[in-house]
Amino acid sequence: MTLTWFDVLGVLGVVLVLGAYGALLARRLRGDRVLFPLLNLLGAAAITVSLLYDQGLNVPALIMQIAWIAISGFGVYRSVIGNADASRAGD
């Protein structure tokens, strides 16, 4: 079996998503900080690219990754806005 660049990218994405989740459960990451949703967003984006370049398009997996990107993007936004609001409240 030969791995293509998009296979490697997809595996890296899986490592990012599962690593972030594992770190959250191990209390190495906090879900309300920007790093957790950012790792999920980057991982889901890498998996999405991998799915799009693969010859046999897996539509359900693609839908899942697009939803994961949207949810993670919202999490990044909330983390950044929440941190900005908290720093303004301390002024």
SULNORGI-V295574 format. One record per run of one state. SS is the DSSP state (H for helix, E for strand, L for the rest). FROM is the first residue (numbers start at 0). LEN is the number of residues. If there is no record, write none. Layout:
SS:FROM:LEN  SS:FROM:LEN
//
This chain:
L:0:4  H:4:21  L:25:8  H:33:20  L:53:5  H:58:31  L:89:2
//
